[in-house]
Structure formats: C-alpha cells, structure tokens
C-alpha cells in the first residue's frame, strides 16, 4: 500500500540527534537566519566519524517545517539556502582568525524530490570530526525548535558550559558573536555579563 503524502513527509522529519561541534565553532562570529541555522543543524545531526571527506548529506525540505515555522513557503526557504552560500563564519584562533563559507561548500536542490544535498567545507572538517576534547554537545530537536537565531546561538553557548551552569562573557564579545555590535563603537569598554543555565 502506498504511503500518503502526510506519512511521507513525517518519515522525512529530523530525528533527535546529539550534535557535536568544536568550541571554536560554538563561539564563532556570524550572522545567519533561523532557517539557515536549522539547515546547519540538520547537516550536523547526520555527521558520523566514519564519513568520507566527499560525502554528500541529504535532507528533505519538510524537515525545516518546525512548530515555529508554519506558513513559511518553499520560496522563502530556497532563498535562505541560496544566501547561505554567501555567508561567512569567523573563528578565533591563537594565531589570528579563520573565515570560510558557512559550513557548506555546495548545495544542490532536487526539486522533484524536495531534497537538498549538501557538502561540508573542507576547512571546517577539523571543527566537526575526530573531536576528542574542547567541543560542545547539544540536542538537534531542541535547537531546531528554538525560534530566533540569537536564542539558538545562546543555547549552543550555554550548552558548552552545562557542566558548570554558568557562562561568563563580556557584552562586547556576546554582541560580536551575534553580529549585533556597532563596529564604530568598538573602542568602548563593555562589562562582563554572567549567563546562568536554568
């Protein structure tokens, strides 16, 4: 018996997976939309240590329809995916900084199947694979169901310090990570702010 369209869409929904990413990526500076963040979450939730460097990751467009996104049409999602290739992520390093396209190096949309096929940027692989220490873990379902980009980022940052229950960060650093800072006023001294995990 053939599956109904609703059953088919349900089968494509993302499962709750534990995402693991390097703390450099957790604390990186970038400006993505909620849809773009969710695309990255769906990608990261599929990663396995045994994956080949050229592996293509796939997900169905229906996986982006979380409880916070009813009424968003396919055109909007495809526009966000197209813009994702133009976004940059900046990671602080001891020797300076590293900038690269936002996680993916290529995206292909198979319209007939409603499937997206993504390839991970080679520069990003050390921040996602073979992580022995200095990494953050959090649940994909929770991240996907958080509504705003800033709330998603703060969830990641707090997850990094879930063992201690506190994240101490300067307001300036927080604003830079979330792309909220006015760079004309960088000379101002911002106090530190402690965020508590409930």
C-alpha positions as a Markdown table, in Angstrom:
| # | Residue | x | y | z |
|---|---|---|---|---|
| 1 | Unk | 0.0 | 0.0 | 0.0 |
| 2 | Unk | 1.4 | 3.4 | -1.0 |
| 3 | Unk | 2.2 | 6.0 | 1.7 |
| 4 | Unk | 0.1 | 9.0 | 1.9 |
| 5 | Unk | 1.7 | 12.4 | 1.4 |
| 6 | Unk | 1.5 | 13.3 | 5.1 |
| 7 | Unk | 3.0 | 9.9 | 6.1 |
| 8 | Unk | 5.8 | 10.5 | 3.6 |
| 9 | Unk | 6.6 | 14.0 | 5.0 |
| 10 | Unk | 6.5 | 12.6 | 8.5 |
| 11 | Unk | 9.1 | 10.0 | 7.5 |
| 12 | Unk | 11.5 | 12.8 | 6.4 |
| 13 | Unk | 11.3 | 14.7 | 9.7 |
| 14 | Unk | 14.6 | 15.0 | 11.5 |
| 15 | Unk | 15.2 | 12.7 | 14.4 |
| 16 | Unk | 16.5 | 14.0 | 17.7 |
| 17 | Unk | 20.3 | 13.6 | 17.5 |
| 18 | Unk | 23.2 | 14.7 | 19.7 |
| 19 | Unk | 25.2 | 17.3 | 17.8 |
| 20 | Unk | 28.9 | 17.7 | 18.5 |
| 21 | Unk | 30.9 | 20.7 | 17.4 |
| 22 | Unk | 34.2 | 22.3 | 18.3 |
| 23 | Unk | 34.1 | 25.1 | 20.8 |
| 24 | Unk | 35.7 | 27.4 | 18.2 |
| 25 | Unk | 32.5 | 27.0 | 16.1 |
| 26 | Unk | 30.3 | 27.4 | 19.1 |
| 27 | Unk | 31.9 | 30.8 | 19.8 |
| 28 | Unk | 32.4 | 31.8 | 16.2 |
| 29 | Unk | 31.1 | 35.1 | 14.8 |
| 30 | Unk | 28.5 | 35.0 | 12.1 |
| 31 | Unk | 25.0 | 36.3 | 11.1 |
| 32 | Unk | 22.6 | 33.6 | 9.9 |
| 33 | Unk | 18.8 | 33.5 | 9.7 |
| 34 | Unk | 16.8 | 30.9 | 11.7 |
| 35 | Unk | 16.3 | 28.8 | 8.6 |
| 36 | Unk | 20.0 | 28.9 | 7.7 |
| 37 | Unk | 20.8 | 27.8 | 11.3 |
| 38 | Unk | 18.4 | 24.9 | 11.1 |
| 39 | Unk | 19.9 | 23.8 | 7.8 |
| 40 | Unk | 23.3 | 23.6 | 9.5 |
| 41 | Unk | 21.7 | 21.7 | 12.5 |
| 42 | Unk | 20.2 | 19.1 | 10.1 |
| 43 | Unk | 23.6 | 18.7 | 8.4 |
| 44 | Unk | 25.5 | 18.4 | 11.7 |
| 45 | Unk | 23.0 | 15.9 | 13.1 |
| 46 | Unk | 23.9 | 13.4 | 10.2 |
| 47 | Unk | 27.6 | 13.5 | 10.7 |
| 48 | Unk | 29.4 | 10.3 | 11.6 |
| 49 | Unk | 33.1 | 9.9 | 12.4 |
| 50 | Unk | 33.4 | 7.3 | 9.6 |
| 51 | Unk | 32.1 | 9.6 | 6.9 |
| 52 | Unk | 34.3 | 10.1 | 3.8 |
| 53 | Unk | 35.6 | 13.6 | 3.1 |
| 54 | Unk | 33.5 | 13.9 | 0.0 |
| 55 | Unk | 30.2 | 12.6 | 1.5 |
| 56 | Unk | 27.0 | 14.3 | 0.4 |
| 57 | Unk | 24.5 | 14.9 | 3.2 |
| 58 | Unk | 20.8 | 14.9 | 2.3 |
| 59 | Unk | 17.6 | 16.1 | 3.9 |
| 60 | Unk | 14.0 | 16.7 | 2.8 |
| 61 | Unk | 12.7 | 20.2 | 2.8 |
| 62 | Unk | 9.8 | 19.2 | 5.1 |
| 63 | Unk | 12.4 | 18.8 | 7.9 |
| 64 | Unk | 12.6 | 22.6 | 8.1 |
| 65 | Unk | 8.9 | 22.9 | 9.0 |
| 66 | Unk | 9.2 | 23.0 | 12.8 |
| 67 | Unk | 6.4 | 24.2 | 15.1 |
| 68 | Unk | 7.8 | 27.7 | 14.8 |
| 69 | Unk | 7.7 | 27.8 | 11.0 |
| 70 | Unk | 4.2 | 27.0 | 9.9 |
| 71 | Unk | 3.2 | 29.2 | 7.0 |
| 72 | Unk | 6.7 | 29.7 | 5.6 |
| 73 | Unk | 6.7 | 28.8 | 1.9 |
| 74 | Unk | 9.2 | 26.9 | -0.1 |
| 75 | Unk | 10.3 | 30.0 | -2.0 |
| 76 | Unk | 11.5 | 31.6 | 1.3 |
| 77 | Unk | 13.4 | 28.5 | 2.3 |
| 78 | Unk | 15.1 | 28.2 | -1.0 |
| 79 | Unk | 16.1 | 31.9 | -0.9 |
| 80 | Unk | 17.6 | 31.4 | 2.5 |
| 81 | Unk | 19.5 | 28.3 | 1.3 |
| 82 | Unk | 20.8 | 30.3 | -1.7 |
| 83 | Unk | 22.0 | 33.1 | 0.6 |
| 84 | Unk | 23.7 | 30.5 | 2.9 |
| 85 | Unk | 26.5 | 30.0 | 0.4 |
| 86 | Unk | 27.3 | 33.7 | 0.6 |
| 87 | Unk | 27.5 | 33.9 | 4.4 |
| 88 | Unk | 30.8 | 33.8 | 6.3 |
| 89 | Unk | 31.8 | 32.3 | 9.6 |
| 90 | Unk | 34.8 | 33.7 | 11.5 |
| 91 | Unk | 36.6 | 31.5 | 14.1 |
| 92 | Unk | 39.1 | 33.0 | 16.5 |
| 93 | Unk | 42.5 | 31.1 | 16.6 |
| 94 | Unk | 45.6 | 31.6 | 18.7 |
| 95 | Unk | 47.4 | 32.7 | 15.5 |
| 96 | Unk | 44.6 | 35.0 | 14.3 |
| 97 | Unk | 41.3 | 34.1 | 12.7 |
| 98 | Unk | 39.8 | 31.8 | 10.1 |
| 99 | Unk | 37.0 | 32.8 | 7.8 |
| 100 | Unk | 35.1 | 30.4 | 5.4 |
| 101 | Unk | 31.7 | 30.0 | 3.8 |
| 102 | Unk | 29.0 | 29.0 | 6.4 |
| 103 | Unk | 29.7 | 25.3 | 6.8 |
| 104 | Unk | 28.7 | 24.1 | 3.3 |
| 105 | Unk | 30.8 | 24.3 | 0.2 |
| 106 | Unk | 28.0 | 23.3 | -2.2 |
| 107 | Unk | 24.2 | 22.9 | -2.1 |
| 108 | Unk | 22.0 | 21.1 | -4.7 |
| 109 | Unk | 18.2 | 21.1 | -4.6 |
| 110 | Unk | 16.4 | 18.2 | -6.3 |
| 111 | Unk | 13.1 | 19.9 | -6.8 |
| 112 | Unk | 11.1 | 16.8 | -7.9 |
| 113 | Unk | 12.0 | 15.0 | -4.7 |
| 114 | Unk | 12.1 | 18.1 | -2.4 |
| 115 | Unk | 15.6 | 17.0 | -1.3 |
| 116 | Unk | 18.7 | 19.1 | -0.5 |
| 117 | Unk | 22.2 | 17.7 | -1.0 |
| 118 | Unk | 25.0 | 19.5 | 0.9 |
| 119 | Unk | 28.8 | 19.1 | 1.0 |
| 120 | Unk | 30.8 | 20.2 | 4.0 |
| 121 | Unk | 33.6 | 22.8 | 3.6 |
| 122 | Unk | 37.0 | 21.1 | 3.8 |
| 123 | Unk | 38.3 | 23.9 | 6.1 |
| 124 | Unk | 35.5 | 23.2 | 8.6 |
| 125 | Unk | 36.1 | 19.4 | 9.0 |
| 126 | Unk | 38.6 | 19.8 | 11.9 |
| 127 | Unk | 35.8 | 21.5 | 13.8 |
| 128 | Unk | 33.3 | 18.7 | 13.3 |
| 129 | Unk | 35.3 | 15.4 | 13.0 |
| 130 | Unk | 37.6 | 13.5 | 15.4 |
| 131 | Unk | 36.8 | 15.7 | 18.3 |
| 132 | Unk | 38.5 | 14.4 | 21.4 |
| 133 | Unk | 38.1 | 17.5 | 23.6 |
| 134 | Unk | 37.2 | 21.2 | 23.5 |
| 135 | Unk | 33.8 | 20.5 | 22.0 |
| 136 | Unk | 30.1 | 21.3 | 22.7 |
| 137 | Unk | 27.2 | 18.9 | 22.5 |
| 138 | Unk | 23.5 | 19.7 | 22.3 |
| 139 | Unk | 20.3 | 18.1 | 21.0 |
| 140 | Unk | 19.2 | 18.8 | 17.5 |
| 141 | Unk | 15.4 | 18.7 | 18.3 |
| 142 | Unk | 15.8 | 21.4 | 20.9 |
| 143 | Unk | 17.9 | 23.6 | 18.7 |
| 144 | Unk | 15.5 | 23.2 | 15.7 |
| 145 | Unk | 12.5 | 24.2 | 17.8 |
| 146 | Unk | 14.1 | 27.4 | 19.2 |
| 147 | Unk | 12.5 | 30.3 | 17.3 |
| 148 | Unk | 15.2 | 33.0 | 16.9 |
| 149 | Unk | 18.8 | 32.9 | 15.6 |
| 150 | Unk | 20.1 | 34.6 | 18.7 |
| 151 | Unk | 18.3 | 32.2 | 21.0 |
| 152 | Unk | 19.7 | 29.3 | 19.1 |
| 153 | Unk | 23.2 | 30.7 | 19.5 |
| 154 | Unk | 22.8 | 31.3 | 23.2 |
| 155 | Unk | 21.5 | 27.7 | 23.6 |
| 156 | Unk | 24.7 | 26.5 | 22.0 |
| 157 | Unk | 26.9 | 28.7 | 24.2 |
| 158 | Unk | 25.1 | 27.7 | 27.3 |
| 159 | Unk | 25.4 | 24.0 | 26.3 |
| 160 | Unk | 29.2 | 24.5 | 26.2 |
| 161 | Unk | 29.1 | 25.3 | 30.0 |
| 162 | Unk | 26.3 | 23.0 | 31.1 |
| 163 | Unk | 28.6 | 21.2 | 33.5 |
| 164 | Unk | 29.3 | 24.4 | 35.5 |
| 165 | Unk | 25.9 | 26.0 | 34.9 |
| 166 | Unk | 27.4 | 29.4 | 34.1 |
| 167 | Unk | 28.7 | 31.2 | 31.1 |
| 168 | Unk | 30.7 | 34.4 | 31.8 |
| 169 | Unk | 31.1 | 36.5 | 28.7 |
| 170 | Unk | 31.6 | 40.2 | 28.1 |
| 171 | Unk | 28.6 | 42.1 | 26.5 |
| 172 | Unk | 31.0 | 43.1 | 23.7 |
| 173 | Unk | 32.0 | 39.6 | 22.9 |
| 174 | Unk | 28.4 | 38.4 | 23.0 |
| 175 | Unk | 27.4 | 41.1 | 20.6 |
| 176 | Unk | 30.2 | 40.3 | 18.3 |
| 177 | Unk | 29.3 | 36.6 | 18.2 |
| 178 | Unk | 25.7 | 37.5 | 17.4 |
| 179 | Unk | 26.6 | 40.2 | 14.9 |
| 180 | Unk | 24.9 | 42.9 | 17.0 |
| 181 | Unk | 27.8 | 45.2 | 17.7 |
| 182 | Unk | 28.3 | 48.6 | 16.2 |
| 183 | Unk | 31.9 | 48.4 | 15.0 |
| 184 | Unk | 32.1 | 52.2 | 15.1 |
| 185 | Unk | 31.9 | 52.0 | 18.9 |
| 186 | Unk | 34.5 | 49.2 | 19.3 |
| 187 | Unk | 36.6 | 51.4 | 21.4 |
| 188 | Unk | 34.1 | 51.4 | 24.2 |
| 189 | Unk | 34.7 | 49.1 | 27.2 |
| 190 | Unk | 31.9 | 46.6 | 27.8 |
| 191 | Unk | 31.5 | 44.9 | 31.2 |
| 192 | Unk | 31.3 | 41.2 | 31.6 |
| 193 | Unk | 27.9 | 39.5 | 31.9 |
| 194 | Unk | 27.2 | 36.1 | 33.5 |
| 195 | Unk | 24.5 | 34.0 | 31.9 |
| 196 | Unk | 23.0 | 31.3 | 34.1 |
| 197 | Unk | 21.8 | 28.0 | 32.8 |
| 198 | Unk | 18.4 | 27.0 | 34.3 |
